[in-house]
Amino acid sequence: MNDAVRLQLEDFSLDVEVGAMRARSKRIGGIAAFLGCARDFSGEHEVCEIAFDAYHNMALAELSSLRDEAIAQFGLIDACIVHRLGIVHAGENIVLIVTGAEHRSPAFDACRWLIDELKARAPIWKKEITPQGESWVTPHP
Amino acid sequence: MINVLFFGPVAERTGARQIVLNFREGLRWQDVRDTLRARHPEAFKIVSIVAVNGQRVGEQDTVPLADGAEIVFMSAFSGG
């Protein structure tokens, strides 16, 4: 079984992660998911791929803390966070958050909260690689 | 030994992902920053977050480092 919080080079599957969550608990009545994807355009530039770097140990610990906080704060039954590292090509998956609760409202709220907090708290950086060159992305809301 | 790590844009500006410094009694993370900032001023222009042994620290944290400590100087995060 996959860990509920992961940083990985390889792609992931929304269906697999949702299926795993459903298999772990039949008390879940609502599942929300956020899937972040690599765009092929940013600002005025075509983007070929995105390179992700991370302070792996701290990032993993931070994502685990976020999961624990979300479960406690929103009364979730389960949550899953997967973030890719290394090279991600345009159109591919970057990050997946899946939240499961008894009802839809806490699942939606927790999902939004988790991606916002991940962006602010997880030591991960991305560099856009374009035909014109490479540049590290400045954080934005 | 003090193990200093860099990632992402800071690593690119220092040209290194790791620098090892000699340990001495009473050394604080601010002393390490001052030493490395003099060597890599462009990198430290974008440093806004510091972690010692995986925990974020601030200017108010002045506890001396232990031998073997890991310090990471980081720019603002941009994951997700």
Backbone of each chain as ProteinMPNN parsed JSONL, in Angstrom:
{"seq_chain_A": "MNDAVRLQLEDFSLDVEVGAMRARSKRIGGIAAFLGCARDFSGEHEVCEIAFDAYHNMALAELSSLRDEAIAQFGLIDACIVHRLGIVHAGENIVLIVTGAEHRSPAFDACRWLIDELKARAPIWKKEITPQGESWVTPHP", "coords_chain_A": {"N_chain_A": [[0.848, -1.191, 0.0], [0.536, 2.255, -0.79], [2.169, 5.023, 0.829], [0.44, 7.605, 2.649], [1.39, 10.136, 2.391], [3.595, 11.454, 0.119], [6.654, 12.105, -1.68], [7.734, 12.008, -4.928], [9.43, 10.807, -7.872], [8.144, 9.584, -9.982], [5.076, 9.416, -11.936], [1.629, 9.671, -10.766], [-1.599, 8.255, -9.963], [-4.819, 9.495, -10.019], [-7.145, 7.953, -9.845], [-6.196, 5.605, -8.648], [-5.339, 6.53, -6.132], [-7.719, 7.559, -5.024], [-9.229, 5.258, -5.053], [-7.767, 3.696, -3.249], [-8.172, 5.119, -0.915], [-10.938, 4.824, -0.577], [-11.024, 2.134, -0.166], [-9.853, 1.914, 2.289], [-11.673, 2.92, 4.125], [-15.114, 2.625, 4.763], [-16.717, 4.48, 5.782], [-16.521, 6.913, 4.729], [-18.187, 9.571, 3.171], [-17.884, 11.599, 1.4], [-15.565, 12.629, -1.006], [-12.983, 14.801, -1.877], [-10.862, 16.238, -4.353], [-7.787, 17.715, -5.35], [-5.992, 18.358, -8.193], [-2.995, 19.256, -9.365], [-1.538, 20.456, -12.314], [1.03, 20.537, -14.869], [1.345, 23.393, -16.74], [1.45, 24.368, -20.216], [2.1, 26.888, -20.767], [3.054, 30.004, -19.459], [2.651, 33.122, -18.117], [4.036, 35.031, -20.546], [5.212, 33.053, -21.911], [5.982, 29.998, -23.617], [6.001, 26.856, -22.024], [8.061, 24.107, -21.614], [8.807, 22.112, -19.819], [8.858, 21.455, -16.266], [11.069, 21.771, -13.589], [11.468, 20.288, -10.474], [12.68, 20.896, -7.223], [13.592, 19.943, -3.895], [13.857, 20.214, -0.339], [14.156, 17.428, 0.91], [13.717, 15.858, 3.333], [12.649, 17.712, 5.172], [10.48, 18.653, 3.728], [8.879, 16.371, 3.462], [8.288, 15.875, 6.148], [6.881, 18.199, 6.696], [4.658, 17.965, 5.009], [3.482, 15.725, 6.147], [2.806, 16.753, 8.645], [0.952, 18.678, 7.826], [-1.061, 17.039, 6.825], [-1.859, 15.721, 9.198], [-2.763, 17.942, 10.662], [-4.879, 18.813, 9.047], [-6.642, 16.653, 9.191], [-7.308, 16.74, 11.896], [-8.315, 19.371, 12.178], [-10.436, 19.618, 10.329], [-11.9, 17.4, 10.731], [-11.49, 15.139, 9.152], [-11.696, 11.864, 7.684], [-9.725, 10.652, 6.264], [-6.727, 11.478, 4.425], [-4.68, 12.326, 1.635], [-1.573, 13.124, 0.234], [0.36, 13.8, -2.52], [3.312, 14.652, -4.14], [5.168, 15.468, -6.964], [8.667, 15.256, -7.855], [11.713, 16.324, -9.505], [11.859, 16.218, -13.103], [9.001, 17.414, -14.735], [6.878, 17.136, -17.376], [5.122, 19.361, -19.627], [1.646, 19.259, -19.278], [1.598, 17.06, -17.667], [1.023, 15.47, -14.42], [1.435, 17.218, -11.316], [0.893, 17.636, -8.52], [-1.13, 16.04, -6.068], [-3.953, 16.121, -4.055], [-6.047, 14.49, -1.886], [-8.993, 14.313, -0.096], [-10.952, 12.853, 2.415], [-14.106, 12.63, 3.941], [-16.933, 12.41, 6.239], [-18.958, 13.91, 5.151], [-19.529, 16.24, 2.362], [-18.719, 18.936, 2.745], [-16.543, 19.39, 4.721], [-14.603, 17.94, 3.359], [-14.199, 19.363, 0.926], [-13.396, 21.87, 2.004], [-11.073, 21.217, 3.444], [-9.424, 20.282, 1.423], [-8.893, 22.553, -0.153], [-7.645, 24.104, 1.807], [-5.373, 22.54, 2.327], [-3.849, 22.601, -0.119], [-3.27, 25.304, -0.287], [-1.762, 25.689, 2.067], [0.31, 23.901, 1.632], [1.683, 25.154, -0.472], [2.678, 27.342, 0.887], [4.196, 26.301, 2.974], [5.733, 23.987, 2.413], [9.021, 23.037, 1.679], [9.723, 23.29, -1.315], [10.721, 23.855, -4.657], [10.219, 25.281, -7.891], [11.27, 25.277, -11.288], [10.799, 26.798, -14.335], [11.144, 25.593, -17.592], [11.79, 26.807, -20.637], [11.626, 27.447, -24.244], [13.156, 29.686, -24.477], [14.832, 29.726, -22.323], [15.657, 29.129, -18.821], [13.928, 29.592, -15.708], [13.566, 30.237, -12.248], [10.588, 29.912, -10.413], [8.71, 32.538, -9.076], [7.084, 32.704, -5.987], [3.499, 32.683, -5.897], [0.095, 33.572, -5.046]], "CA_chain_A": [[0.0, 0.0, 0.0], [1.293, 3.487, -0.842], [2.049, 5.925, 1.971], [-0.548, 8.666, 2.419], [2.139, 11.356, 2.051], [4.758, 11.007, -0.664], [7.357, 12.892, -2.69], [8.198, 10.95, -5.826], [9.796, 11.184, -9.231], [7.235, 8.998, -10.958], [3.701, 9.915, -11.996], [0.676, 9.015, -9.877], [-2.922, 8.104, -10.555], [-5.946, 9.953, -9.197], [-8.047, 6.816, -9.619], [-5.578, 4.675, -7.693], [-5.327, 7.131, -4.787], [-9.108, 7.608, -4.54], [-9.623, 3.867, -4.801], [-7.112, 3.249, -2.015], [-8.852, 5.765, 0.207], [-12.258, 4.19, -0.415], [-10.811, 0.781, 0.355], [-9.439, 1.992, 3.687], [-12.795, 3.244, 5.009], [-16.443, 2.695, 4.16], [-17.445, 5.535, 6.499], [-16.375, 8.145, 3.941], [-19.348, 9.891, 2.332], [-17.506, 12.608, 0.41], [-14.138, 12.731, -1.316], [-12.624, 15.926, -2.741], [-9.49, 16.103, -4.847], [-7.149, 18.782, -6.121], [-4.927, 17.838, -9.042], [-2.22, 20.322, -9.992], [-0.912, 19.976, -13.546], [2.021, 21.419, -15.484], [0.811, 24.093, -17.917], [2.434, 24.548, -21.295], [2.218, 28.321, -20.992], [3.082, 30.745, -18.207], [2.932, 34.509, -18.469], [4.121, 35.233, -21.996], [6.157, 32.081, -22.448], [5.711, 28.568, -23.726], [6.759, 26.075, -21.039], [8.259, 22.731, -22.08], [8.802, 21.239, -18.652], [9.128, 22.108, -14.985], [11.991, 20.996, -12.748], [11.181, 20.492, -9.049], [13.721, 20.569, -6.256], [13.009, 19.979, -2.55], [14.587, 19.792, 0.862], [13.282, 16.262, 0.977], [13.327, 15.446, 4.692], [11.772, 18.718, 5.783], [9.24, 18.707, 2.948], [8.057, 15.213, 3.825], [7.802, 16.107, 7.517], [5.883, 19.28, 6.65], [3.434, 17.424, 4.412], [2.861, 14.836, 7.152], [2.18, 17.632, 9.636], [-0.236, 19.267, 7.196], [-2.104, 16.001, 6.792], [-2.362, 15.543, 10.568], [-3.52, 19.141, 11.023], [-6.137, 18.843, 8.286], [-7.532, 15.618, 9.742], [-7.808, 17.227, 13.181], [-9.041, 20.645, 12.042], [-11.657, 19.492, 9.524], [-12.576, 16.149, 11.066], [-11.416, 14.205, 8.023], [-11.448, 10.444, 7.948], [-8.454, 10.29, 5.62], [-6.181, 12.467, 3.482], [-3.533, 11.839, 0.875], [-0.839, 14.196, -0.449], [1.455, 13.284, -3.353], [3.941, 15.729, -4.921], [6.28, 14.956, -7.775], [9.941, 15.975, -7.908], [12.42, 16.074, -10.761], [11.323, 16.847, -14.308], [7.6, 17.156, -15.08], [6.625, 17.716, -18.7], [3.847, 20.072, -19.782], [0.494, 18.37, -19.386], [1.668, 15.974, -16.687], [0.603, 15.757, -13.047], [2.431, 17.737, -10.363], [0.542, 17.418, -7.117], [-2.473, 15.521, -5.837], [-4.463, 16.108, -2.688], [-7.354, 13.828, -1.797], [-9.504, 14.393, 1.274], [-12.175, 12.07, 2.609], [-14.826, 12.952, 5.17], [-18.281, 11.837, 6.249], [-19.795, 14.739, 4.278], [-18.742, 16.94, 1.346], [-18.21, 20.253, 3.11], [-15.176, 19.349, 5.247], [-13.68, 17.421, 2.337], [-13.866, 20.498, 0.056], [-12.662, 22.897, 2.75], [-9.737, 20.717, 3.779], [-8.656, 20.16, 0.185], [-8.434, 23.913, -0.46], [-6.692, 24.502, 2.852], [-4.124, 21.78, 2.18], [-3.002, 23.065, -1.222], [-2.773, 26.638, 0.074], [-0.72, 25.539, 3.083], [1.46, 23.24, 0.99], [2.449, 26.157, -1.215], [3.34, 28.26, 1.812], [5.01, 25.675, 4.02], [6.59, 22.864, 1.985], [10.239, 23.52, 1.008], [9.79, 22.768, -2.683], [10.913, 24.958, -5.605], [10.057, 24.857, -9.286], [11.929, 26.059, -12.336], [10.178, 26.603, -15.648], [12.096, 25.432, -18.689], [11.126, 27.293, -21.841], [12.566, 27.496, -25.38], [14.032, 30.855, -24.319], [15.725, 29.573, -21.177], [15.094, 28.582, -17.588], [13.829, 30.568, -14.619], [12.877, 29.782, -11.036], [9.269, 30.543, -10.281], [8.47, 33.332, -7.881], [5.817, 32.243, -5.411], [2.305, 33.523, -6.055], [-1.039, 32.961, -4.341]], "C_chain_A": [[0.885, 1.243, 0.0], [1.107, 4.281, 0.442], [1.073, 7.045, 1.622], [0.116, 9.994, 2.069], [3.413, 10.93, 1.333], [5.331, 12.139, -1.516], [7.968, 11.868, -3.629], [8.507, 11.481, -7.212], [8.723, 10.742, -10.225], [5.831, 9.612, -10.873], [2.83, 9.143, -10.997], [-0.674, 8.966, -10.577], [-3.994, 8.574, -9.578], [-6.855, 8.778, -8.86], [-7.496, 5.852, -8.569], [-5.648, 5.232, -6.281], [-6.737, 7.201, -4.206], [-9.587, 6.195, -4.203], [-9.032, 3.34, -3.507], [-7.792, 3.847, -0.802], [-10.202, 5.108, 0.476], [-12.123, 2.794, 0.181], [-10.459, 0.805, 1.841], [-10.605, 2.272, 4.625], [-14.105, 3.292, 4.225], [-17.317, 3.711, 4.884], [-17.386, 6.86, 5.731], [-17.602, 8.348, 3.054], [-19.026, 10.912, 1.261], [-16.002, 12.654, 0.232], [-13.944, 13.924, -2.242], [-11.18, 15.749, -3.16], [-9.043, 17.379, -5.531], [-5.997, 18.151, -6.891], [-4.248, 19.019, -9.721], [-1.447, 19.772, -11.168], [0.085, 21.008, -14.085], [1.419, 22.045, -16.729], [1.898, 24.231, -18.981], [2.642, 26.018, -21.619], [2.194, 29.012, -19.649], [3.481, 32.179, -18.514], [2.893, 34.669, -19.977], [4.907, 34.121, -22.676], [5.557, 30.682, -22.567], [6.576, 27.841, -22.698], [6.838, 24.628, -21.51], [8.152, 21.752, -20.912], [9.115, 22.059, -17.41], [10.027, 21.18, -14.181], [11.703, 21.328, -11.283], [12.364, 20.058, -8.209], [13.094, 20.689, -4.871], [14.056, 19.659, -1.505], [13.769, 18.616, 1.375], [12.808, 15.946, 2.396], [12.345, 16.423, 5.325], [10.438, 18.789, 5.049], [8.311, 17.551, 3.334], [7.471, 15.381, 5.229], [6.704, 17.168, 7.516], [4.566, 18.773, 6.058], [2.717, 16.481, 5.382], [2.162, 15.656, 8.229], [0.898, 18.244, 9.085], [-1.384, 18.269, 7.173], [-2.713, 15.819, 8.177], [-3.231, 16.731, 10.987], [-4.869, 19.176, 10.322], [-7.128, 17.826, 8.847], [-8.143, 16.109, 11.049], [-8.733, 18.432, 13.013], [-10.387, 20.49, 11.341], [-12.417, 18.196, 9.82], [-12.589, 15.157, 9.913], [-11.291, 12.767, 8.52], [-10.088, 10.043, 7.377], [-8.009, 11.438, 4.718], [-4.915, 11.904, 2.852], [-2.888, 13.035, 0.16], [0.321, 13.561, -1.213], [2.001, 14.441, -4.182], [5.109, 15.135, -5.692], [7.51, 15.853, -7.666], [10.606, 15.652, -9.248], [11.735, 16.782, -11.923], [9.874, 16.411, -14.545], [7.322, 17.875, -16.395], [5.258, 18.403, -18.728], [2.725, 19.066, -19.998], [0.49, 17.249, -18.359], [1.198, 16.444, -15.303], [1.759, 16.286, -12.206], [2.099, 17.308, -8.946], [-0.901, 16.921, -7.025], [-2.792, 15.581, -4.345], [-5.845, 15.473, -2.724], [-7.78, 13.852, -0.335], [-10.821, 13.63, 1.364], [-12.802, 12.382, 3.959], [-16.202, 12.294, 5.127], [-19.191, 12.586, 5.279], [-18.919, 15.632, 3.402], [-18.06, 18.205, 1.845], [-16.794, 20.199, 3.713], [-14.166, 18.811, 4.24], [-13.242, 18.547, 1.4], [-12.976, 21.495, 0.789], [-11.224, 22.457, 3.036], [-8.844, 20.638, 2.54], [-8.068, 21.523, -0.199], [-7.373, 24.367, 0.543], [-5.343, 23.814, 2.652], [-3.256, 22.293, 1.03], [-2.465, 24.46, -0.931], [-1.622, 26.534, 1.072], [0.518, 24.857, 2.511], [2.332, 24.268, 0.274], [3.239, 27.067, -0.286], [4.389, 27.577, 2.68], [5.962, 24.567, 3.566], [7.817, 23.384, 1.229], [10.475, 22.817, -0.336], [9.902, 23.981, -3.61], [10.75, 24.426, -7.019], [10.703, 25.846, -10.241], [11.258, 25.738, -13.658], [11.253, 26.565, -16.722], [11.361, 25.747, -19.987], [12.111, 27.271, -23.0], [13.543, 28.664, -25.253], [15.023, 30.716, -23.168], [14.983, 29.048, -19.957], [14.969, 29.693, -16.553], [13.065, 29.963, -13.449], [11.604, 30.578, -10.86], [9.2, 31.312, -8.97], [7.136, 32.91, -7.304], [4.679, 33.221, -5.664], [1.135, 32.809, -5.414], [-1.771, 31.935, -5.197]], "O_chain_A": [[1.885, 1.283, 0.717], [0.049, 4.233, 1.071], [0.899, 7.39, 0.453], [-0.529, 10.88, 1.51], [4.207, 10.15, 1.859], [4.605, 13.006, -2.003], [8.653, 10.95, -3.177], [7.927, 12.468, -7.665], [8.433, 11.447, -11.191], [5.462, 10.235, -9.878], [3.234, 8.112, -10.46], [-0.864, 9.556, -11.64], [-4.062, 8.1, -8.443], [-7.285, 8.63, -7.716], [-8.231, 5.351, -7.718], [-5.973, 4.51, -5.339], [-6.93, 6.932, -3.021], [-10.261, 5.975, -3.197], [-9.697, 2.629, -2.755], [-7.972, 3.178, 0.216], [-10.562, 4.867, 1.628], [-12.985, 2.333, 0.928], [-10.727, -0.153, 2.566], [-10.549, 1.906, 5.799], [-14.192, 3.917, 3.168], [-18.518, 3.795, 4.629], [-18.11, 7.804, 6.046], [-18.009, 7.461, 2.304], [-19.796, 11.084, 0.316], [-15.254, 12.711, 1.208], [-14.632, 14.058, -3.254], [-10.371, 15.184, -2.424], [-9.828, 18.042, -6.209], [-5.134, 17.493, -6.309], [-4.851, 19.7, -10.551], [-0.776, 18.746, -11.052], [-0.013, 22.198, -13.787], [1.029, 21.343, -17.661], [3.093, 24.213, -18.685], [3.279, 26.36, -22.616], [1.398, 28.651, -18.782], [4.533, 32.421, -19.106], [1.856, 34.471, -20.609], [5.235, 34.216, -23.859], [4.749, 30.25, -21.745], [7.748, 28.173, -22.522], [5.815, 23.996, -21.774], [7.5, 20.713, -21.005], [9.574, 23.199, -17.492], [9.791, 19.974, -14.099], [11.693, 22.496, -10.894], [12.969, 19.011, -8.44], [12.154, 21.464, -4.69], [15.014, 18.928, -1.758], [12.831, 18.774, 2.157], [11.609, 15.784, 2.622], [11.349, 16.026, 5.93], [9.389, 18.964, 5.67], [7.108, 17.741, 3.509], [6.304, 15.068, 5.466], [5.717, 17.051, 8.243], [3.489, 19.111, 6.549], [1.487, 16.447, 5.427], [1.069, 15.308, 8.675], [-0.114, 18.322, 9.781], [-2.53, 18.611, 7.463], [-3.934, 15.769, 8.321], [-4.292, 16.557, 11.587], [-5.882, 19.526, 10.927], [-8.319, 18.115, 8.962], [-9.336, 15.928, 11.293], [-9.797, 18.503, 13.628], [-11.363, 21.145, 11.707], [-13.46, 17.935, 9.221], [-13.561, 14.429, 9.714], [-10.838, 12.51, 9.635], [-9.391, 9.199, 7.941], [-8.82, 12.265, 4.302], [-4.188, 11.116, 3.457], [-3.582, 13.853, -0.443], [1.159, 12.873, -0.63], [1.238, 15.136, -4.853], [5.929, 14.399, -5.143], [7.4, 17.054, -7.417], [10.123, 14.82, -10.016], [11.107, 17.825, -11.741], [9.558, 15.222, -14.556], [7.513, 19.086, -16.501], [4.361, 18.066, -17.955], [2.847, 18.141, -20.802], [-0.518, 16.56, -18.197], [1.005, 17.635, -15.058], [2.905, 15.863, -12.359], [2.917, 16.695, -8.259], [-1.769, 17.328, -7.797], [-2.006, 15.152, -3.501], [-6.706, 15.88, -3.504], [-7.021, 13.461, 0.551], [-11.687, 13.751, 0.497], [-12.124, 12.396, 4.986], [-16.59, 11.701, 4.121], [-20.077, 11.995, 4.661], [-17.722, 15.775, 3.652], [-16.948, 18.519, 1.42], [-15.917, 20.92, 3.236], [-12.996, 19.192, 4.272], [-12.054, 18.679, 1.107], [-11.939, 21.915, 0.275], [-10.283, 23.237, 2.885], [-7.644, 20.901, 2.616], [-6.887, 21.626, -0.53], [-6.346, 24.935, 0.172], [-4.294, 24.442, 2.792], [-2.04, 22.407, 1.189], [-1.329, 24.772, -1.288], [-0.613, 27.225, 0.927], [1.644, 25.201, 2.87], [3.557, 24.256, 0.397], [4.336, 27.511, -0.625], [5.368, 28.208, 3.08], [6.91, 24.247, 4.282], [7.668, 24.099, 0.238], [11.292, 21.905, -0.465], [9.26, 25.006, -3.381], [11.093, 23.28, -7.313], [10.686, 27.06, -10.036], [11.156, 24.578, -14.058], [12.155, 27.402, -16.751], [10.431, 25.042, -20.379], [13.31, 27.095, -22.781], [14.624, 28.643, -25.842], [15.957, 31.511, -23.056], [13.845, 28.588, -20.046], [15.784, 30.615, -16.512], [12.061, 29.273, -13.627], [11.562, 31.778, -11.131], [9.575, 30.813, -7.909], [6.158, 32.769, -8.039], [4.874, 34.437, -5.648], [1.161, 31.589, -5.25], [-2.746, 31.336, -4.743]]}, "seq_chain_B": "MINVLFFGPVAERTGARQIVLNFREGLRWQDVRDTLRARHPEAFKIVSIVAVNGQRVGEQDTVPLADGAEIVFMSAFSGG", "coords_chain_B": {"N_chain_B": [[31.88, 19.711, 12.721], [29.863, 21.434, 10.447], [27.076, 21.104, 8.51], [26.012, 22.52, 5.637], [23.262, 23.118, 3.595], [21.928, 23.714, 0.31], [19.208, 24.506, -1.835], [17.295, 24.498, -4.917], [16.778, 27.76, -6.252], [18.66, 29.049, -4.612], [20.759, 27.236, -4.418], [21.527, 27.257, -7.062], [22.601, 29.799, -7.27], [24.721, 29.731, -5.439], [26.234, 27.82, -6.554], [26.619, 25.37, -5.489], [25.411, 22.503, -3.709], [25.956, 21.735, -1.217], [27.886, 22.678, 1.568], [30.554, 22.221, 3.727], [31.441, 23.202, 6.934], [33.858, 24.041, 9.442], [33.362, 23.117, 12.84], [32.923, 25.079, 15.778], [32.949, 25.838, 19.261], [30.132, 27.552, 20.533], [29.26, 28.589, 18.173], [26.772, 30.115, 16.205], [23.752, 29.962, 14.167], [23.514, 32.309, 12.844], [26.12, 33.207, 12.646], [27.166, 31.454, 10.795], [25.603, 32.117, 8.601], [26.522, 34.769, 8.175], [29.176, 34.34, 7.473], [28.918, 32.826, 5.106], [27.354, 34.497, 3.575], [29.063, 36.533, 2.942], [30.677, 35.246, 1.148], [28.912, 34.465, -0.85], [27.148, 36.638, -1.912], [25.054, 37.182, -3.784], [23.447, 34.922, -3.686], [22.481, 35.009, -1.081], [20.855, 37.182, -1.151], [18.339, 36.325, -1.815], [17.608, 34.651, 0.187], [15.263, 33.777, 2.56], [14.273, 32.107, 4.424], [15.252, 29.973, 7.012], [16.501, 26.909, 8.191], [17.365, 24.833, 10.913], [18.578, 21.745, 11.552], [16.248, 20.715, 10.397], [14.21, 22.271, 11.434], [12.458, 25.329, 11.327], [14.065, 28.457, 11.924], [14.521, 31.666, 13.534], [15.703, 35.105, 13.747], [15.718, 35.505, 16.452], [16.452, 33.135, 17.545], [19.084, 31.99, 19.138], [20.555, 29.95, 20.096], [23.522, 28.122, 20.572], [25.025, 26.162, 17.964], [25.14, 22.582, 17.634], [27.821, 20.243, 17.259], [27.912, 18.786, 14.08], [25.536, 19.768, 13.17], [22.853, 20.561, 10.877], [22.278, 22.983, 8.517], [20.045, 24.886, 6.58], [19.697, 27.221, 4.081], [17.184, 28.989, 2.625], [15.141, 30.059, -0.181], [11.957, 31.719, -0.81], [9.242, 29.442, -0.96], [7.975, 27.498, -3.76], [6.401, 25.377, -4.532], [3.884, 22.965, -5.618]], "CA_chain_B": [[31.464, 19.873, 11.336], [28.532, 21.996, 10.215], [26.68, 20.753, 7.154], [25.123, 23.551, 5.1], [22.644, 22.653, 2.348], [21.215, 24.687, -0.522], [18.308, 23.896, -2.816], [16.598, 25.36, -5.873], [17.457, 28.971, -6.727], [19.825, 29.392, -3.782], [21.831, 26.334, -4.855], [22.009, 27.719, -8.363], [23.424, 31.004, -7.086], [25.969, 29.408, -4.74], [26.991, 26.869, -7.364], [26.856, 24.158, -4.684], [24.265, 22.049, -2.921], [26.415, 21.431, 0.136], [29.165, 23.216, 2.018], [30.861, 21.751, 5.081], [32.259, 24.168, 7.669], [34.393, 23.532, 10.707], [32.59, 23.445, 14.044], [33.612, 25.627, 16.953], [32.024, 26.053, 20.372], [29.466, 28.851, 20.574], [28.846, 28.996, 16.825], [25.323, 30.235, 16.008], [23.428, 29.891, 12.735], [23.742, 33.649, 12.279], [27.542, 33.3, 12.297], [27.318, 30.699, 9.542], [25.024, 32.965, 7.546], [27.387, 35.918, 7.894], [30.356, 33.836, 6.757], [28.577, 32.414, 3.74], [26.814, 35.649, 2.839], [30.215, 37.271, 2.403], [31.194, 34.486, -0.006], [27.885, 34.305, -1.89], [26.161, 37.708, -1.659], [23.879, 37.091, -4.671], [22.579, 33.845, -3.197], [21.826, 35.375, 0.175], [19.832, 38.209, -1.412], [17.002, 35.713, -1.93], [17.344, 33.772, 1.337], [14.261, 34.342, 3.467], [13.871, 31.059, 5.369], [16.403, 29.204, 7.489], [16.159, 25.763, 9.038], [18.465, 24.141, 11.582], [18.155, 20.364, 11.836], [14.892, 20.488, 9.913], [13.236, 23.156, 12.082], [12.634, 26.732, 10.985], [14.584, 29.317, 12.986], [14.468, 33.093, 13.269], [16.812, 35.88, 14.316], [15.679, 35.399, 17.916], [16.994, 31.832, 17.956], [20.534, 32.192, 19.227], [21.172, 28.794, 20.764], [24.69, 27.647, 19.808], [24.861, 24.929, 17.187], [25.884, 21.395, 18.063], [28.669, 19.661, 16.221], [27.116, 17.924, 13.207], [24.262, 20.412, 12.827], [22.532, 20.776, 9.455], [21.628, 24.284, 8.302], [19.604, 25.089, 5.201], [19.301, 28.587, 3.752], [16.2, 28.759, 1.554], [14.321, 31.151, -0.716], [10.52, 31.458, -0.676], [8.863, 28.181, -1.599], [7.121, 27.667, -4.946], [5.887, 24.074, -4.95], [2.458, 22.853, -5.901]], "C_chain_B": [[30.053, 20.437, 11.285], [28.205, 21.747, 8.748], [25.655, 21.774, 6.659], [24.598, 23.082, 3.746], [21.936, 23.802, 1.634], [20.358, 23.931, -1.53], [17.796, 24.959, -3.789], [17.417, 26.581, -6.265], [18.67, 29.365, -5.897], [21.018, 28.512, -4.177], [22.415, 26.796, -6.191], [22.945, 28.913, -8.203], [24.723, 30.731, -6.329], [26.863, 28.508, -5.593], [27.296, 25.592, -6.619], [25.58, 23.785, -3.965], [24.671, 21.776, -1.473], [27.765, 22.096, 0.389], [29.378, 22.718, 3.445], [31.813, 22.754, 5.732], [32.761, 23.52, 8.951], [33.504, 23.986, 11.866], [33.496, 24.137, 15.059], [32.556, 25.913, 18.018], [31.43, 27.463, 20.291], [28.981, 29.342, 19.215], [27.324, 29.032, 16.729], [25.019, 30.192, 14.506], [23.664, 31.235, 12.073], [25.209, 33.836, 11.882], [27.819, 32.591, 10.974], [26.77, 31.52, 8.373], [25.971, 34.103, 7.173], [28.627, 35.492, 7.106], [30.038, 33.534, 5.304], [28.011, 33.567, 2.907], [27.944, 36.482, 2.231], [30.782, 36.582, 1.161], [30.219, 34.478, -1.17], [26.792, 35.374, -1.719], [24.904, 37.602, -2.525], [22.91, 36.01, -4.195], [21.803, 34.295, -1.969], [20.842, 36.534, 0.019], [18.436, 37.602, -1.452], [16.701, 34.753, -0.77], [16.373, 34.455, 2.293], [13.818, 33.347, 4.532], [15.123, 30.256, 5.737], [15.898, 28.057, 8.362], [17.445, 25.182, 9.632], [17.937, 22.783, 12.017], [16.671, 20.142, 11.513], [13.821, 21.359, 10.539], [13.522, 24.601, 11.687], [13.165, 27.52, 12.182], [14.468, 30.771, 12.549], [15.637, 33.791, 13.937], [16.875, 35.726, 15.834], [16.262, 34.086, 18.429], [18.523, 31.913, 17.951], [21.244, 31.065, 19.967], [22.376, 28.32, 19.941], [24.409, 26.317, 19.114], [25.639, 23.789, 17.823], [26.765, 20.93, 16.901], [27.819, 18.686, 15.4], [25.795, 18.536, 12.776], [24.116, 20.583, 11.314], [21.768, 22.09, 9.33], [21.243, 24.395, 6.832], [19.14, 26.535, 5.047], [18.433, 28.52, 2.502], [15.544, 30.059, 1.085], [12.856, 30.773, -0.517], [10.129, 30.236, -1.5], [7.942, 28.437, -2.81], [6.6, 26.322, -5.455], [4.394, 24.117, -5.25], [2.127, 23.183, -7.323]], "O_chain_B": [[29.16, 19.972, 11.994], [28.962, 22.132, 7.857], [24.558, 21.873, 7.208], [25.368, 22.699, 2.865], [21.42, 24.728, 2.262], [20.732, 22.861, -2.011], [17.858, 26.157, -3.515], [18.603, 26.466, -6.575], [19.612, 29.956, -6.424], [22.149, 28.992, -4.26], [23.623, 26.734, -6.417], [23.95, 29.028, -8.904], [25.72, 31.419, -6.547], [28.075, 28.437, -5.389], [28.137, 24.805, -7.054], [24.76, 24.647, -3.649], [23.813, 21.608, -0.606], [28.657, 22.078, -0.458], [28.47, 22.791, 4.273], [32.846, 23.11, 5.166], [32.162, 22.578, 9.47], [32.97, 25.095, 11.862], [34.678, 23.818, 15.179], [31.402, 26.197, 17.697], [32.135, 28.434, 20.017], [28.358, 30.4, 19.123], [26.657, 28.078, 17.129], [25.915, 30.364, 13.679], [23.977, 31.303, 10.884], [25.513, 34.529, 10.911], [28.599, 33.064, 10.147], [27.382, 31.607, 7.309], [26.194, 34.369, 5.992], [29.068, 36.19, 6.193], [30.77, 33.922, 4.394], [28.171, 33.602, 1.687], [27.8, 37.057, 1.152], [31.295, 37.232, 0.25], [30.627, 34.484, -2.332], [25.645, 35.046, -1.416], [23.806, 37.899, -2.055], [21.694, 36.173, -4.294], [20.616, 34.0, -1.831], [20.084, 36.837, 0.941], [17.455, 38.284, -1.156], [15.649, 34.114, -0.755], [16.624, 35.56, 2.772], [13.07, 33.703, 5.442], [15.935, 29.911, 4.878], [14.981, 28.227, 9.166], [18.465, 25.057, 8.954], [16.963, 22.694, 12.763], [15.948, 19.475, 12.253], [12.642, 21.21, 10.219], [14.669, 25.047, 11.707], [12.761, 27.276, 13.319], [14.337, 31.073, 11.363], [16.456, 33.16, 14.605], [17.95, 35.807, 16.429], [16.532, 33.949, 19.622], [19.159, 31.906, 16.898], [22.385, 31.211, 20.405], [22.255, 28.136, 18.73], [23.661, 25.475, 19.61], [26.666, 24.003, 18.468], [26.483, 21.194, 15.732], [27.095, 17.863, 15.96], [25.012, 17.885, 12.085], [25.094, 20.726, 10.581], [20.732, 22.279, 9.967], [22.024, 24.04, 5.949], [18.289, 27.007, 5.801], [18.877, 28.057, 1.451], [15.411, 31.02, 1.843], [12.545, 29.654, -0.109], [10.632, 30.031, -2.605], [7.237, 29.444, -2.874], [6.383, 26.146, -6.654], [3.743, 25.157, -5.148], [0.961, 23.133, -7.713]]}, "name": "protein", "num_of_chains": 2, "seq": "MNDAVRLQLEDFSLDVEVGAMRARSKRIGGIAAFLGCARDFSGEHEVCEIAFDAYHNMALAELSSLRDEAIAQFGLIDACIVHRLGIVHAGENIVLIVTGAEHRSPAFDACRWLIDELKARAPIWKKEITPQGESWVTPHPMINVLFFGPVAERTGARQIVLNFREGLRWQDVRDTLRARHPEAFKIVSIVAVNGQRVGEQDTVPLADGAEIVFMSAFSGG"}
